[in-house]
Amino acid sequence: MSNPIDFPRPSMVAVNGIELEVFEAGQENVGSPIVLCHGWPELAFSWRRQMEALAAAGYHVIAPNQRGFGNSSRPTEVSDYDIVQLSGDLVGLLDHFGYEDATFVGHDWGANVVWSSAVLHPTRVNKVIALSLPYMARGDVPPLAFIEAIAGSDSYLVHFNRQPGVADAVFDANTRQFLRNLYRDNEPTTEPGAGMALLNLALAETPRGEAVMSERDLAVFVDAFAASGFTPGVNWYRNLDRNWELMADVDPIVRQQALMIYGTRDPAVMRAPNLEAFVPRVEVVDLDCGHWIQEELPEEASRVMLDWLRRVVLDES
């Protein structure tokens, strides 16, 4: 597997009090914006194959390294990474390019930012495509207490918050090993071990399953996180309870047309059984892959997105 395109050179864009490193394709398609939002621990480079396909289909593709990633700004305060700031960055991108609204695509944490942007800024998000992570409606109790009661203190979501800095240091000390072990598919099923799973993964000398990208592509991620460290990205998780508070008075219904793409062998994500109740115009597609959908099935992921976009555009016309 190799990079099928020369990845575009970035520009630095001032938005929302910071700078984002932004990659574009299809600049000749101005007027048809689509914004691609990566997850953790990912980069805009995660969309390299989709950028080419979307640009060829007539879209102006905008793929930022979101705050805390790559050469984008890395503020020091944990609260600088809450959902209001992350969504504000995306709105700032639209303002920079002169767009009233755009289609937003997100994977993993990027999907959460896109879902949240759809309710925080409903006039700026015209369609939503989410990979791996479904819309999670706001619960009645703060999420950390809920997760800890269900999954225990070794859940990475809890560990990141209750033991700040511990996981970051392990990831920083084992950057290549952690990312090599994380970006895998078809991992053999085993009983859960003791301790925090992501720390165990970072310390494991032997990877399990199959690599989802080439060594050349993996090196892009390794070099980026070796330079930035993992703390800024992990700080996204350290705002779970703050985000819950910030979203208290927001209409929770996603009213835009939406596409939800699940990987049927994704061990990291649970399906949302009440998705249609909160996203009434959603279409759900299952792909035979794990968590890293756009890496594992790049052509199929692009095809599913483009087929859905064509049908939605036809329905609107």
Salt bridges, closest charged atoms under 4 A:
GLU24 OE1 - HIS60 NE2 2.67
GLU42 OE1 - HIS107 ND1 2.74
ASP82 OD2 - ARG242 NE 2.74
ASP89 OD2 - ARG67 NE 2.72
ASP95 OD1 - ARG124 NH2 2.79
ASP108 OD1 - HIS291 NE2 2.83
GLU148 OE1 - ARG162 NH2 2.98
ASP168 OD1 - ARG238 NH2 2.73
ASP185 OD1 - ARG265 NH1 2.97
GLU187 OE1 - ARG208 NH1 3.49
GLU215 OE1 - ARG176 NH2 2.51
ASP217 OD2 - ARG48 NH2 3.13
ASP217 OD2 - ARG49 NH2 3.31
ASP251 OD2 - ARG255 NH2 2.80
ASP266 OD2 - HIS291 ND1 2.84
GLU283 OE2 - ARG311 NH2 2.80
ASP286 OD1 - ARG271 NH1 2.93
ASP288 OD1 - ARG265 NE 2.86
GLU295 OE1 - ARG48 NH2 2.66
GLU295 OE1 - ARG49 NH1 3.60
GLU300 OE2 - ARG303 NH2 3.68
ASP307 OD2 - ARG303 NH1 3.43
ASP307 OD1 - ARG310 NH1 3.19
GLU316 OE1 - LYS127 NZ 3.90
